[in-house]
Amino acid sequence: MLSLRGRIVPCIFGQFCRPHISSLSQAYYSSSPKGPSQSKDDLKIDIESIEKSLKEEFGGVKPDEIDKNFMNFRQREEKRRFDRSMIFNWKSALTTLAFGGVALGALLYMRKQKMDEMERQRKVMAGKARIGGDWELLNTNGKLEGSEQLRGSWVLMYFGFTHCPDICPDEIEKMISVVDLLEKESPPIPIVPVFISVDPERDTLERVKQYCEEFSPKLRGFTGNREQVNKVAKTFRVYHSQGPKTAEDDYIVDHTVIMYLIDPDGNFHDYYGQNRKDTEIANVIKMKVLKHKLAQKKSFF
């Protein structure tokens, strides 16, 4: 608003009056009969001239365009800060979303790996549950002996027959070599080697005893009647089948060629096929024994 001679003159477009005071003054003085030299006390306001001047100055401009084109500095600064904050918030949101996606992907991958490992362990345990168990046969002294008497010791078990021409002797020699290698460890790892005949018709107690002594005094031999042998073979999922007889009443027994590792609790722990070397088997058993000891310590505490 303009103050002239103590009177208040409303300024239409208040924020733009200051730049145009000179033009208003010119309008006033030009309409005044006494000119600029007239004293202030004698000043008179020509309202019509002022309105005419304002209309000429702003008549063609709409108020909303004026507000838009002449936004004051504070409003522009606040708008600029708001726009920057919006850009920053969007960048922060996108960055958070990206990192969140990576973290979620990593968690899902780790969860899948864990589930796969649990499934693998479940299958292994299911397989172990189907192999092995309590068994009992005649030892070379003619006494019943089996899993109960061997409990507390690690056992390597092999199924074969004494008339086997090559495979059985090779596998039994390998088994004895594994036992010797483990006994040389520090501290020694004692393993009981066991041979079970799947040819009870020909493998008598005396023959099994002589056969085992040819390899090592450590080797324990077992046999029995057909029913007893079949029961133990079924417990360990051992396939065996008598082949056709020759003219000399000789025959070959087809059977599974596998060594079974039994832990001190009497449970099936691992198996080793014909393609495994003695040193390889010994190293694997050494790790199995160590893990078994650690598991026992954890369960104790």
FENHU-V198986 format. One record per residue. N is the residue number from 1. RES is the residue in three letters. SS is DSSP state (H for helix, E for strand, C for the rest). PSI is psi in whole degrees, 0 to 359 (* if undefined). OMEGA is omega in degrees with one decimal (999 if undefined). Layout:
N/RES/SS/PSI/OMEGA, N/RES/SS/PSI/OMEGA
//
This chain:
1/MET/C/152/178.9, 2/LEU/E/140/178.6, 3/SER/E/114/178.4, 4/LEU/E/122/178.7, 5/ARG/C/42/174.8, 6/GLY/C/0/-179.9, 7/ARG/E/145/-177.6, 8/ILE/E/124/177.6, 9/VAL/E/116/-179.0, 10/PRO/C/139/179.3, 11/CYS/C/113/-179.8, 12/ILE/C/141/-173.2, 13/PHE/C/61/-173.1, 14/GLY/H/319/-172.5, 15/GLN/H/353/-177.8, 16/PHE/H/11/-177.8, 17/CYS/C/322/-173.3, 18/ARG/H/314/-179.1, 19/PRO/H/343/-174.0, 20/HIS/H/15/179.3, 21/ILE/H/321/-177.9, 22/SER/H/319/-179.6, 23/SER/H/325/177.3, 24/LEU/H/321/179.9, 25/SER/H/318/178.9, 26/GLN/H/321/179.0, 27/ALA/H/322/-178.7, 28/TYR/H/310/-175.9, 29/TYR/H/327/179.1, 30/SER/H/333/179.3, 31/SER/H/349/-177.4, 32/SER/C/134/-178.4, 33/PRO/C/339/-174.1, 34/LYS/C/348/176.2, 35/GLY/C/183/-174.3, 36/PRO/C/340/-177.3, 37/SER/C/353/-179.1, 38/GLN/C/145/-179.1, 39/SER/C/157/-177.8, 40/LYS/H/327/-177.1, 41/ASP/H/336/-177.2, 42/ASP/H/8/-178.8, 43/LEU/C/139/176.2, 44/LYS/C/143/-176.9, 45/ILE/C/128/176.0, 46/ASP/C/94/-175.0, 47/ILE/H/319/-178.0, 48/GLU/H/321/179.3, 49/SER/H/320/179.7, 50/ILE/H/314/-179.9, 51/GLU/H/320/179.4, 52/LYS/H/319/179.4, 53/SER/H/319/179.4, 54/LEU/H/321/179.6, 55/LYS/H/320/178.1, 56/GLU/H/326/-176.5, 57/GLU/H/319/-172.1, 58/PHE/H/6/-174.1, 59/GLY/C/328/-176.8, 60/GLY/C/6/-176.7, 61/VAL/C/131/177.5, 62/LYS/C/149/-178.5, 63/PRO/H/321/-177.7, 64/ASP/H/330/176.5, 65/GLU/H/324/177.1, 66/ILE/H/315/179.0, 67/ASP/H/324/-176.7, 68/LYS/H/318/-175.4, 69/ASN/H/335/-176.1, 70/PHE/C/40/176.1, 71/MET/C/134/-176.1, 72/ASN/C/166/-173.1, 73/PHE/H/319/-177.9, 74/ARG/H/318/178.6, 75/GLN/H/318/179.2, 76/ARG/H/321/-179.9, 77/GLU/H/318/178.3, 78/GLU/H/320/178.4, 79/LYS/H/318/179.4, 80/ARG/H/317/178.2, 81/ARG/H/319/179.0, 82/PHE/H/317/179.4, 83/ASP/H/319/179.3, 84/ARG/H/320/179.3, 85/SER/H/325/178.2, 86/MET/H/318/177.6, 87/ILE/H/316/179.3, 88/PHE/H/318/179.4, 89/ASN/H/321/178.2, 90/TRP/H/318/177.9, 91/LYS/H/318/178.8, 92/SER/H/318/-179.7, 93/ALA/H/317/179.6, 94/LEU/H/320/177.9, 95/THR/H/315/178.5, 96/THR/H/319/179.2, 97/LEU/H/320/-179.8, 98/ALA/H/311/178.9, 99/PHE/H/322/177.9, 100/GLY/H/321/178.2, 101/GLY/H/318/178.2, 102/VAL/H/315/-179.9, 103/ALA/H/318/179.0, 104/LEU/H/318/178.1, 105/GLY/H/319/178.9, 106/ALA/H/318/179.5, 107/LEU/H/318/178.9, 108/LEU/H/321/178.5, 109/TYR/H/315/179.3, 110/MET/H/321/179.1, 111/ARG/H/319/178.6, 112/LYS/H/318/178.7, 113/GLN/H/318/179.9, 114/LYS/H/318/179.3, 115/MET/H/321/177.9, 116/ASP/H/319/179.5, 117/GLU/H/319/178.0, 118/MET/H/321/178.5, 119/GLU/H/320/178.2, 120/ARG/H/316/178.4, 121/GLN/H/323/179.2, 122/ARG/H/317/179.3, 123/LYS/H/320/178.5, 124/VAL/H/315/-179.8, 125/MET/H/324/177.6, 126/ALA/H/321/177.6, 127/GLY/H/320/178.8, 128/LYS/H/323/-179.2, 129/ALA/H/334/-179.0, 130/ARG/H/351/-179.1, 131/ILE/C/135/175.5, 132/GLY/C/177/-178.2, 133/GLY/C/190/179.8, 134/ASP/C/141/178.2, 135/TRP/C/162/-179.0, 136/GLU/E/131/178.3, 137/LEU/E/181/177.4, 138/LEU/E/130/174.3, 139/ASN/E/180/-175.2, 140/THR/C/351/174.9, 141/ASN/C/3/177.9, 142/GLY/C/14/-179.6, 143/LYS/C/147/176.8, 144/LEU/E/130/-179.2, 145/GLU/E/153/-179.2, 146/GLY/E/215/-173.9, 147/SER/H/324/-178.1, 148/GLU/H/317/-178.8, 149/GLN/H/335/-179.5, 150/LEU/H/357/-179.5, 151/ARG/C/139/-176.3, 152/GLY/C/351/179.7, 153/SER/C/151/169.9, 154/TRP/E/139/-174.5, 155/VAL/E/134/169.2, 156/LEU/E/121/-173.0, 157/MET/E/136/178.4, 158/TYR/E/134/177.4, 159/PHE/E/130/179.3, 160/GLY/E/202/176.6, 161/PHE/C/151/-170.2, 162/THR/C/339/179.8, 163/HIS/C/6/-179.9, 164/CYS/C/128/-173.8, 165/PRO/C/324/-174.5, 166/ASP/C/314/-173.2, 167/ILE/H/309/-178.5, 168/CYS/H/312/177.8, 169/PRO/H/319/179.3, 170/ASP/H/317/-178.0, 171/GLU/H/323/179.0, 172/ILE/H/320/176.3, 173/GLU/H/319/177.0, 174/LYS/H/317/-179.9, 175/MET/H/317/178.5, 176/ILE/H/323/177.3, 177/SER/H/319/177.1, 178/VAL/H/316/179.4, 179/VAL/H/316/-179.7, 180/ASP/H/320/179.1, 181/LEU/H/318/-179.0, 182/LEU/H/329/178.0, 183/GLU/H/340/178.2, 184/LYS/C/354/177.9, 185/GLU/C/160/177.9, 186/SER/C/110/-1.9, 187/PRO/C/160/-179.7, 188/PRO/C/148/176.2, 189/ILE/C/100/-177.3, 190/PRO/C/131/178.3, 191/ILE/E/135/178.2, 192/VAL/E/115/176.3, 193/PRO/E/134/-176.4, 194/VAL/E/134/174.5, 195/PHE/E/127/178.5, 196/ILE/E/124/-178.8, 197/SER/E/138/174.6, 198/VAL/C/18/179.2, 199/ASP/C/67/-174.0, 200/PRO/C/336/-178.9, 201/GLU/C/324/-177.8, 202/ARG/C/332/-175.7, 203/ASP/C/89/176.7, 204/THR/C/171/179.2, 205/LEU/H/316/-178.5, 206/GLU/H/318/-179.2, 207/ARG/H/318/178.4, 208/VAL/H/321/-180.0, 209/LYS/H/312/179.3, 210/GLN/H/320/-179.2, 211/TYR/H/314/-178.8, 212/CYS/H/322/-178.6, 213/GLU/H/335/178.3, 214/GLU/H/334/-178.8, 215/PHE/H/309/-178.3, 216/SER/C/144/175.0, 217/PRO/C/347/178.9, 218/LYS/C/336/-174.0, 219/LEU/C/126/178.8, 220/ARG/E/128/-179.0, 221/GLY/E/146/180.0, 222/PHE/E/147/174.1, 223/THR/E/188/-178.9, 224/GLY/C/194/176.4, 225/ASN/C/175/-175.9, 226/ARG/H/317/-178.7, 227/GLU/H/316/-179.6, 228/GLN/H/315/-179.2, 229/VAL/H/317/179.6, 230/ASN/H/323/-179.4, 231/LYS/H/315/179.7, 232/VAL/H/318/179.1, 233/ALA/H/321/178.1, 234/LYS/H/323/179.3, 235/THR/H/323/-178.6, 236/PHE/C/12/178.3, 237/ARG/C/43/179.5, 238/VAL/C/123/176.3, 239/TYR/C/136/174.0, 240/HIS/E/139/-177.6, 241/SER/E/131/179.7, 242/GLN/E/130/179.9, 243/GLY/C/180/179.8, 244/PRO/C/146/-179.4, 245/LYS/C/148/176.6, 246/THR/C/182/179.8, 247/ALA/C/331/179.1, 248/GLU/C/14/-179.6, 249/ASP/C/32/177.1, 250/ASP/C/158/-180.0, 251/TYR/C/164/176.8, 252/ILE/C/141/176.3, 253/VAL/E/117/175.8, 254/ASP/E/130/-176.3, 255/HIS/E/166/177.7, 256/THR/C/133/-179.7, 257/VAL/C/86/-176.6, 258/ILE/E/143/169.4, 259/MET/E/137/179.5, 260/TYR/E/132/176.1, 261/LEU/E/123/179.9, 262/ILE/E/131/-178.4, 263/ASP/C/172/-177.4, 264/PRO/C/343/177.5, 265/ASP/C/0/179.8, 266/GLY/C/11/-177.9, 267/ASN/C/146/173.6, 268/PHE/E/131/-173.9, 269/HIS/E/323/-178.5, 270/ASP/E/171/176.4, 271/TYR/E/157/-175.6, 272/TYR/E/125/-177.7, 273/GLY/E/181/-175.5, 274/GLN/C/335/-176.3, 275/ASN/C/355/-178.8, 276/ARG/C/137/178.9, 277/LYS/C/160/-177.4, 278/ASP/H/318/-179.9, 279/THR/H/321/178.5, 280/GLU/H/314/179.3, 281/ILE/H/318/-179.6, 282/ALA/H/318/179.4, 283/ASN/H/320/178.7, 284/VAL/H/315/-179.8, 285/ILE/H/322/178.9, 286/LYS/H/317/177.9, 287/MET/H/322/178.7, 288/LYS/H/317/-179.9, 289/VAL/H/317/179.7, 290/LEU/H/314/178.9, 291/LYS/H/322/179.6, 292/HIS/H/320/178.5, 293/LYS/H/317/178.9, 294/LEU/H/320/178.6, 295/ALA/H/322/178.3, 296/GLN/H/321/179.1, 297/LYS/H/318/179.1, 298/LYS/H/318/-179.7, 299/SER/H/331/179.2, 300/PHE/H/319/-179.3, 301/PHE/C/*/999
//
